[in-house]
Structure formats: structure tokens, C-alpha cells
């Protein structure tokens, strides 16, 4: 009887392995919002016959290595500039299989609650390259300043060529910006610092990055797979579900503007 059971178990394992390769999608993800969005996608993928397995990672290296090694089918935690520098540095062969969401920078009230008072205002912005550029591009997109042509995501306050409202900038470490709302007229924060500071992105932001902004297109968070797997049925099903109206609604209802579905 023992032998028979063993044989049955082997058979069951074999058929399970076949099922796994065909219908189980293993994704490595950051906890918030990535794993939460994937959890919402689980039932929708199940309807299509796929089992979604999600494992949360709290670092930014392992999720790429486990996709490169083939242990996981995909990951969801990063934007394209990070992916490109990782490939370059580590010699990995990872590609973007689809853009899902971005976490917008917003302009928030400090001592002023309306943009009517932007003349001669002080605005606190993050002082590191990428984040400062995003803050300045947001102000440019809303018509408050003009930056030197072509500076894009390397812009600093030195690249401001027109400042008709005579805005002064206070440049601080990203994590410190939210702390000066009592001293500066406005602050520019990224989504997670805004939430930590108790701002609702949806309700409190006076302006925020739109889907067609340079920053949104650059910093969209993507599903990443090993090169050659981007057209796998499971990967395509995963990306389609994450771009579906149901998941867009989940994102909009859950994150109050701190996470925004990316529209190609």
C-alpha cells in the first residue's frame, strides 16, 4: 500500500508541476501599494484560470534577482530608470512588460491654502536631483515657472529661466519637506510623504502630476519579467488584469490619489 501511495503522490506532484508552469504566476512585490493591488487582481485572474502567488520583499535587489533566476515569473515594485540602472550594474536581462501606476508629486498647502497667493511665495522642494526636477516640472506644467529647454528630469533651481511670480525655493531633504508646512507657503511632496504627513492626495493637493507628464511616463511602476517572457500568456493576462477598469477603480478608491492608474 505504501508503494501505491508513493506512486500516486508522485503522479499528483507531476500533474501539479505541469499545472504550475501553465497557470501559476509568481510575482515578487513591494508591500504597498504593489502587493495590495496584486491581491485585488487575484480573483480576476482566477476567473481566467490563473493562480497568482505573491511574495512580499522589503528590498529592491532580491525581487529582480529572483526574476532573473527564473524562480519568479515577474516583479512589481520599480520604475524604468531603476530597472535600467539595475540591468546595467548587475548584467541582468529584465524588461518592462507593462506600466501599471505612478505615485504623483503634488503641490500642497503650507501657510497658504490657495494658489491665488503664489506671488512672492516660498515653496519647499526636495533637494535630490530626481525629486527636485519633478517638483520644478510640476510647477512648470502648471505655468508658474519656465525651465531651460531640455533639462527635463535633471532640472534644478539654477535652470529656471522665467519666474514671473517671483517664487523663492527652500531646498530640503525629501523627508524634511513635509515638516515646514508652518513656515513656507507651499510644499511639494511625493505620494508616500504626503500620506505620512496626513495629506489626502486626492483632496488636498493644489496641483499634481498628470498621466501625460514627463515624470509620470518616466516613473510609472511596471511589471518586470526576464527578457523573452514578456509575451507569455500568463504575463499578458496579469498585465491586462492590472490595467483593467476593475483594478483602476480599486486603485482610485483605495489610495485617494496617492497612486494613480497609468494610461498609456
Secondary structure, DSSP 8 states (H G I E B T S, - for coil): -HHHHHHHHHHHHHHHHHHHHHHEEEEEE-IIIIIHHHHHHHHHHHHTT-EEEEEE-SSSSHHHHHHHTTSSSEEEEEEHHHHHHHHHHH---EEEEEEEEE---EEEESS--SGGG-TT-EEEEE-SHHHHHHHHHHHHHTTS-EE-TT-GGG--GGGEEE-TT--EEEEE-GGGGGGGTTTSSEEEE-HHHHHHTT--HHHH-SEE--TTSHHHHHH-EEEEEETT-TT-HHHHHHHHHHTSHHHHHHHHHHHTTSSEE---
